[in-house]
Amino acid sequence: MQSVMDLRSGNLAEFDGILYRVVSFQHVKPGKGGGFVRLKLKNVEQGTVTDKTMDSWESVPEPPVEEKEMQYLYKQNEKFVFMDTETYEQLELTEDEVGEGHQWLKDQMNIEVLFYKERPISVKLPITVELKIVSSEPGIKGDRVSGASKPATLESGATIQVPLFVKEGDVVKIDTRTGEYLERV
């Protein structure tokens, strides 16, 4: 069991035998009485979003989620192909199952795939990834205002904002949670 106070955005929770991902978490402490928690939950299997209010002292069962290390191989049509690093079995996931993290996937990258009742539900990316810039406009001479940035396209196809000194061919470190540039590698 886990306390509802331990739930945060992105966490998984099970209510009435149904697996949900926490979209938003808000703890409310009114002037009178005990505190409570407002949760916005997304059904992992159906994609529907529901709101739930619970007392802050309540607990929910921890879902039996298994993590398995897999290697991302390639994208074929609308499917992402992964390989189990132990058994070499291949697994195809849709963009919905991979989630927002699909834009940070790079060939031969090892990641954790989450399984619920032996069915893949999502992927767990590392906090940072290093990707090469494949196209970026050169910075304009004299345009050195602090914090100035320009768009750059990465090898994975994602577009991010980078500082003006970063050029095509550079490898940059990206925070996968926010999609922000961290540093040049």
N, C-alpha and C positions, 0 to 999 in steps of 0.2 A: 504494500500500500504506500501511496505517496500523498503528502499533504497538498491541498489545492494551492497553498501559499508557495509551493515549490514549482508550480507550473509557470512557464514563460512562453512567449511567442516562439513557435517552431517545435515545441515539445509535443510528444504524443501522449494521449490519455484515452482510457477505455471507459465508456459509460454504457451500461446496459448491454454489454457484449459487442458494442460497435466502436471501432477505432476512429478517433478524431485527432486532428492536428490543431493545436492552439494558434489562432490567428492573432488574437489580442487578449491581454490580461490587464485588469484594472482592480486594484484593491481600494475599497471605499470604507472609510471609518467615519460614520455619522457622529454627531455630537452626543447622541443618546443611544445606548444599546451597543451590541457587539458589531464588529466589522464584518463585511462580506466581500465576495469576489465576483466580478462580472467577467465572464469568459465569452469570447466569440470563437466558436469551434467549427472546423470544416471536416465533414465526413470524408475520410480518405478514399473510400470505395465509390461513393456516389457523387462527391463533389459539392453537396449541399452545405450551406452555412447556417448554423443555429446559434442562438444566444442562450447562455445558461448562467444563473445566479446561484451561488452556493455560500454557505457560512464559512468564515475563514478557518474554523477549526475542523472542518470536514476532510475526509480522505477519499481518494479514488484508487481503484486497483491499477497497478503498473502493468501496461500491456506487455505480453510476452513477445517482444520484438527481438529477432536474431540479426546480428550484423555479420556479414560475410565479405571478406576482401575479394574484390574483383578488379579486373583490368579493363579499361575502356579501349575497344579496338577501333571502331569506326561507326559512321552514320550511314545507314542504307535506307533510302527513301525517307520515311517518317519515323523510322525505328533506330534506336541507339543500341549497338551490339557490345555486350560485355562478356568477359571470359572469367570463369572461376579459376583462381590461381592454383587451387589444389587439384581439382578434378578435370580441368581444361574444358568443361562443358560451357557452351555459349548460351547467353540469355539475351533476348531482345526486349527493350523497354520503350514505351511511347514517351513522347515529350511531356505528357501529364505526369507520368510515373517518375520521370527524371526531375521534373520541377524546374524552377528558375535557374538552377545551376547548370543547365545544358550549355549555356554560353561560355562556360569556363572549362569545358571538357577538352582535353588534348589527347591525341592518339598515344597509346601505351601508358596512360596515367592510371595509377592504382587508387581506387576509392573504396568506400564501404557501401554496400547495398543492403538496405534494411528489408527484412522479410517478416511478415505477419501471417501466421498460420500457413507457413511454407509458400507464401505468395509474395513476390516483390512489391513493395509499396513506394519506396523512394530511395534516393542516393544521399550519402553523407559526404560532402566534399571537404577537402582540407580547408583550413581557414584562409590560407594564402596559396596562390598559384603563380608560377613564372611563365609568362607567355611572350612570344616575339611579336614585335610590331611589323606588320606587313605593308601598311601604307599610312603616311602621315604627311601633311603639308609642312614645309620648312617654316620655322619661326621667322617673323618679319623683323629685319634689323631695326633697332630702335624701339621695338615694342617690348619693353622690359618692365612693364608695370608689375609690381609684386603680385603674385598669385595669378598671373595671366596663364591661360591654358588654351589648348587646341585639341580637336578630335583626332583620335588615332584608331585604326582598325587592327585588331589582333589576329593571330594565326587561327584562333578558334572562330573568328567571324564577328566577335563582339566589338562594339565601338565604345571607347571610354575617353574621358578628358585627361590629358597629360600636360606637364609643364612644357614650355616652349623649347627648352634645350634637348628634349628627347627627340630622337630622329628614327627614321625607318631603319630596321635591322636591329635596333636595341631590344634587349630582353628586359621586361619590367615585371615587378611583383604587384599582384592585384589582391585586394581583400575580397573574397568571394561572398561575404555577407552583405557588403555595401556596394561592391562594384567599383571601388575607388582605387586609384593609383596610389601605391605606397612608396616605391623607390625603383630606381634603375639598378639592374643587377650587373 
